[in-house]
């Protein structure tokens, strides 16, 4: 595991393991991971900033000039080579790959040696090439930077389950029953109020919050109850509730109660059956015709 040792002044010392060797992912042992280190071959004990530049490198050329920075004599390095940048592993020497911070696939990186061996640990990652690897080490062995933690998402989906539990099925607005593509939900959203109704029937503050909740957008605005004329138009756990006495009219799909306690008064349901009260009528999925018992 990579360890970065930071001073209270936001500078780093060399990261050394218990056996005195540089920690993995830090080739020159300066405490800055290779993907972020811009100055190579830093001598042991040299203070560096969070980019691997020697402390006092004001002209940002990986060099601390002793005469200009007399106060930093103990940190003098002479000129260090600039780490060559790369965009893909094909630009690196044999046995090396282009390593980048996780999620920065299109950005430049640094050529670093591929690991020679990996522990068989199950911590799947998705490489920038769209291939899933058992862990980040195996991705590095194959010369790939990691796009995101978790396996690569399938290209298309129809349900949330198709995205393997690591993404959501993003569909075009209003196309809740169509085919979408698996995407990683956003981590944060702006708190703007532009209500949308998600395909899950939940009202969200805006479309970003819907995506964060794993839902595509059905339509703009707050969710409205679905209209119906019979229970067959509603979900199995819902029923078509209509206004009292409007048994042949249009209603809205409402959830059936999970249980009822007799409280009265008795009502006559639209099916011509007398129920103890409205709750028992709703439990049976029946709207109210009128209060009171049904005529014999």
N, C-alpha and C positions, 0 to 999 in steps of 0.2 A: 504494500500500500504506500502510495506517495505521501511523504510528510514534508510540509513546508514550515520552516522555523522562522518566525517573524519577530523582529525586535519591536520595542514600544515605539521606535521612530519609524516604523514601517519598512525597515531594511532587513535583509535576510542573511543568516550565516550559512555555511556549508551544511547540507543535510547528510549526516553520517549515521549509518546503522551501528548496531551493537558490536560488529566485528571490524569496524573501521572502514567498511566499504561504502561507496556512494549508494544512496537509495535508488530503487528501480525507477526509471523514467526521468532521471536527473544525471545525464552522462558525465558532466564535469563536477557534480557534487556541490554545487553552490546554493542548493536549497530552492531553485526555481525549476519547475518541470520543463522538460525539453520543448514542449509545444509552445511555451511562452518565452523561452530563453533566447535572447538575440545576440549574446556574446558567448562564444564557445571557449572551452579549455580554460575556465577561470581557475587560477591557482588556489590551493587549499587555504582556507582561513581568510580569504578576501571578502570584504563586505560588499554586497550587491543590493540593488533595488529589486522591485518585483518583476522587472524585465530581464534581470541578469546582468545589468550594467554595473560596473564598479562604482562604489560610492564616490561622488565627486566628478563623474563623467558629464560635465555640463554641456559639452559640445556633442554628446551622444555618438561618439565614434568608437566606443569600447576601450577608451584610453584615458587614464588619469595622468596628467602632466605634473611631475613633481615640483617644478619651479613655480608653476601657477597655483598649485594647491599644496603649499608647504605644510599646512596643518594636517594633510592627509598622507604624510610620507609613508606611514605604515601600510597604507592601502595601495601603494604604487604598484602597477602591474606591467607598465610598458604597453605597447600596442597589442591588443588581442584581435584575433581574426573575427570579422563579421560573419555570423552564421548565414550561409547561403539559403535563400528562400526557394520553395518549390510549390507547385500546385497539384502535382500528382506523383505517385511513387515511381513512374517511369523516368522522372528527371533525376532520381537519386542513384548513387552507385549501387552495384550489386551487393545484396545483403542488407540494404537500408530501405526505409520507406518514408513517405512524406507524412509526418505526424502533425496533427492540428488539434486545438481544443475541441472537445465534444460539441457537435452541432455546428461546426464552422466548415462544413465541407467545401464551399466555393472559395474560401479564403486561403491565402498563402500559409504554408507551414514550414517546418524545418526537417531536413533529412536526418534520420536517426537510425541506429542499428535495429533490425528486427530481433525480437526475443528468440533465443535458441530453444527454449522450452517453456511450457505453460502448465499450470496446475489444472486438473480436470474439474474445475469449479463451475457449477451451473448458475451463471449470472448473465443471461442472454442479452446481446446488444445487436443493434442494426447498423451495419456498415454503410459508409457513404456510397457503396456500390449496390445498395438495396438487398444485400445478402445478410441473413441472420447468422451470428456466431455464438458459440457456447459461452464465451466471455470476451472481454476487451483484449486480453492477451492473445487469444486465437485470431482475433481480427488483425492485431498488429503483425502476427506471424504471416498472415496473408497479405500484408501491406496495405491494410485499410484503416482509415480513421473512423471513429464511431460517430454516427449521425444522432442516435438517441439510445437510451437504455431500453431494454425490452426487445423482443423479436421484431423484425420488419413487419409492417402492416400489410395485409393483402391489398391489392390495387382496387378492388371493387367490393361492395357489400350491399346487403339489403336490410340487415338487422345489426344491432349492437354486438351480438354474439359473433358475428363474422369477423369482427376486429380484434378477436383474441383477448379481450379484456384490457388492452393497452391503448385503445383509441376509441373514437366514436364514428358512426356512419354519417358522414356529411353529405346531404342531398340538396338539390336545388330548392329554393323557397317554394313551398306549396306542393312539392312532389314527395310527400311523406311515404307513399307506397312504392316509389321508384327505386332505381339503382343509384347508389352513391359511391363515395370513396372513403376509405379509412384515413382518418387524420388524428393527430395528437391534439387533445383539447388545449386551449390557451391557458397559460398559468395565471394571467391577470387580465383584467378588463377595465376600461375607463367607466366611471360611474355615470354615464349619460343615460337619461330616461327616454327611451324610444321603445315602448313595450312591444313585444312580439309574443305570439302564441307558438310554443314549441310543438313538434309532432307528437310529444308525449302528453299533450293537453295541459301543460303547465305554462303560466304566464311568466316571462322573463323580462328583466329590466331593459335589455337590448340583445341583439343577436350574438354578441360576444359571450354574454352570460349564458345564453342558450347552448352555445358550443361548449362552454366550460362545464355545463351540466350534462353534456353528452347528447344534446338534442338538436336536430335540424329545425328550421323555422317553417311553420305551416302558413302563417299569414301575419301581417303587421297588426298591432293592436293587442289588447288583452283577449285572452281566450273566452269564447262564448260557448255556452252549452249547446251541444248538437241537437237539432230539432228532429222530431220523429212523429210517427203516427202509430207505431206498434213497437212492442218490445224487441222484435226481431231486428230492428234498426239500431239497437243499442248493444253495448258490450254485455257479456254474460252476467257480470256482477251489477249491471244497471237495469233500470226499467224506464219506460216512457211515461213520465209524470205529466198529467194535463191539469188544467184548471178544473175546479169542482164543477160538475155538471156538463163539462165539455168532452164527454167520452169519445165523440167521433172527430174531435178537433186535432190540432197540432200541439204537441208537447215538447219537452226537452228531456234528454237522457240524464237521469240522476242515479247516484249509487243507492242500492237497496240497503236498509239498515242491517247491521250484523246481528241484532237481537232486539226484543221488545219486552217491556213490562206493562201489563194491562193498566191503562189509565183512563180510558173512555174519552169522550162519549162514543157510542157505537156509530158506525157509518155503513152506508150502502155502497159497495164497490161498483165499478163500471161493468163488472161481470155478473151483477145481480145477486151477489152474495153479501151477507151481513158480516162485518168484521168488528172485532172488539174495539178498535180505534184506528186512527190513521196509520200508526206505526205498523200494525199487523197487515193492513192493506198494502202498504209499501213493501213489506217483507215478502208478500205474495206477488209483487210486481203489478199491482192493480191501482189505478187512479180512483179518486172519490167521485161518486155520482152525487150524493147528498148526505148530510148528517142524519142519523137515525137508521132504524132497521129497514131493510128492504121489504116491500110488500110480499105477502105469501103468494 
